[in-house]
Amino acid sequence: MDAEAKDPQTHAIIGAAMEVHSTLGPGFLEPVYQEALAVEFADREIPFEREKELPVYYKEHRLACSYRADFKCYEDIIVELEALSSLSGI
C-alpha cells in the first residue's frame, strides 16, 4: 500500500507545500510562503483555517494563553511553516 492510500489528507497537504516550495524557491520570509500555501490549499480544495487559535491544556487545566497554528486542515491536522535561511545542527 502506498503512502497516499494510507493517509490521503497528509499526502495532499505535503503535495501542496512541495508545489509552493518548487514554484517560489528559497529566499522569502514565512508570510510569503503562508499566503502562497493558502492559495494552493484553496486551489486543491483542501479545507483549512488560517492563523487558527487553539486552547492549551496542562494537566486538565486550560491555560490562559493559547496556541496559534499557521493552518488547521481537515479539522484536525496542524500545519506549521518555518522559513529558514539555512539548516543548523539545532
C-alpha positions in Angstrom: 0.0 0.0 0.0 1.5 3.4 -1.0 1.6 6.5 1.3 -1.3 8.2 -0.5 -3.6 5.3 0.2 -2.5 5.2 3.9 -3.2 8.9 4.5 -4.6 10.9 1.6 -5.1 14.1 3.6 -1.5 14.3 4.8 -0.3 13.4 1.3 -2.4 16.3 -0.2 -1.0 18.8 2.3 2.6 17.8 1.7 1.9 17.9 -2.1 0.6 21.5 -1.8 3.6 22.5 0.3 6.0 21.0 -2.2 4.3 22.8 -5.0 4.7 26.1 -3.2 8.4 25.4 -2.5 9.2 24.3 -6.0 7.3 27.3 -7.5 8.7 30.1 -5.2 12.0 28.5 -4.3 14.1 29.7 -1.3 14.7 33.2 0.0 11.3 34.5 1.1 10.1 35.2 4.6 7.4 33.0 6.2 4.4 35.3 5.3 5.0 34.9 1.6 5.0 31.1 1.8 2.0 31.2 4.1 0.0 33.3 1.6 1.0 31.0 -1.3 0.1 27.9 0.7 -3.3 29.3 1.4 -3.8 29.8 -2.4 -2.6 26.3 -3.1 -4.9 24.8 -0.4 -7.8 26.6 -1.9 -6.9 25.6 -5.5 -6.7 22.0 -4.4 -9.9 22.2 -2.3 -8.1 21.3 0.9 -10.2 22.5 3.7 -8.2 24.9 6.0 -8.4 27.6 8.6 -5.6 30.1 8.7 -4.0 31.5 11.9 -6.2 29.2 14.0 -6.2 29.9 17.7 -6.2 26.7 19.8 -6.6 26.2 23.5 -3.7 24.8 25.5 -4.2 22.4 28.4 -1.8 21.4 31.2 -2.9 18.5 33.4 -6.6 19.1 32.6 -6.3 22.8 33.2 -6.9 25.2 30.3 -4.2 27.8 30.3 -4.9 31.5 29.8 -2.6 31.5 26.9 -3.4 29.9 23.6 -1.5 28.4 20.6 -1.9 30.0 17.1 -1.3 27.5 14.3 -0.4 28.7 10.9 -3.1 26.4 9.4 -5.5 23.8 10.6 -6.5 21.5 7.8 -9.2 18.8 7.5 -10.5 19.7 11.0 -7.6 18.1 12.9 -4.2 18.4 11.1 -2.0 21.3 12.3 0.4 22.7 9.7 3.3 25.0 10.8 5.6 26.8 8.4 9.2 27.6 9.0 11.2 29.7 6.6 14.9 29.1 7.2 17.9 30.8 5.6 20.0 27.6 6.3 19.8 24.4 8.3 21.7 24.2 11.5 22.5 21.4 14.0 19.9 22.8 16.4 
